[in-house]
C-alpha cells in the first residue's frame, strides 16, 4: 500500500522504532520502521514533508535489499 504526502514525522508515527538511513542510494533521506508482518518506509522530501509507504513483510524485505539495508 502506498502512502501520500504528510507532515507527520516517522518518529511521531512510530516513536523510537524509526531509524534513518544516511547512506541510501535514493535522493531523499529514508526512514525504516519495522512492524509486525512488514514495515513502513518513509521518505523525507526537500520541502520537509514525508511520504510514508506501508509494506508487507515481502515488500519490506525487497525494498531493504534494493537500498542495501538487508543485513540477513
C-alpha positions as CSV (number, residue, x, y, z in Angstrom):
1,X,0.0,0.0,0.0
2,X,1.4,3.4,-1.0
3,X,1.0,6.5,1.2
4,X,0.6,10.1,0.5
5,X,2.4,13.3,1.4
6,X,2.3,14.0,5.2
7,X,3.6,16.5,7.7
8,X,3.7,13.7,10.3
9,X,7.3,12.6,11.0
10,X,8.3,9.0,11.2
11,X,9.2,9.5,14.9
12,X,5.7,10.7,15.6
13,X,4.2,7.9,13.6
14,X,6.2,5.1,15.2
15,X,8.4,6.5,18.0
16,X,11.8,5.1,18.6
17,X,11.3,2.3,16.1
18,X,12.1,4.8,13.3
19,X,15.7,4.6,12.0
20,X,17.1,6.9,9.4
21,X,19.4,5.6,6.6
22,X,22.1,8.1,5.7
23,X,23.8,6.0,3.1
24,X,20.8,5.3,0.9
25,X,21.3,5.4,-2.9
26,X,17.9,7.3,-3.0
27,X,17.9,11.1,-3.4
28,X,15.7,11.6,-0.3
29,X,16.6,10.7,3.3
30,X,14.9,7.3,4.1
31,X,13.5,6.1,7.4
32,X,12.8,2.4,8.1
33,X,10.3,1.3,10.7
34,X,9.9,-2.5,11.1
35,X,6.5,-3.6,12.3
36,X,4.7,-6.9,12.6
37,X,4.4,-8.6,9.2
38,X,6.2,-5.8,7.3
39,X,7.3,-2.3,7.8
40,X,6.9,1.4,7.0
41,X,9.4,3.1,4.8
42,X,9.3,6.9,4.9
43,X,11.0,9.4,2.6
44,X,11.7,13.0,3.6
45,X,11.1,15.3,0.7
46,X,13.1,18.6,0.3
47,X,10.1,20.6,1.3
48,X,10.2,18.8,4.7
49,X,7.1,16.7,4.2
50,X,7.2,12.9,4.3
51,X,5.9,10.1,2.1
52,X,5.1,7.0,4.2
53,X,4.7,3.6,2.5
54,X,3.4,0.6,4.3
55,X,4.9,-2.7,3.1
56,X,4.1,-6.3,3.6
57,X,6.9,-8.5,5.0
58,X,7.9,-9.5,1.5
59,X,7.7,-5.9,0.1
60,X,9.6,-4.5,3.1
61,X,12.4,-7.1,2.7
62,X,12.5,-6.4,-1.1
63,X,12.8,-2.7,-0.6
64,X,15.5,-3.1,2.1
65,X,17.5,-5.2,-0.3
66,X,17.1,-2.7,-3.1
67,X,18.6,0.1,-0.9
68,X,21.3,-2.0,0.6
69,X,19.9,-2.3,4.1
70,X,19.2,-6.0,4.1
71,X,21.6,-7.5,6.6
72,X,20.3,-11.1,6.6
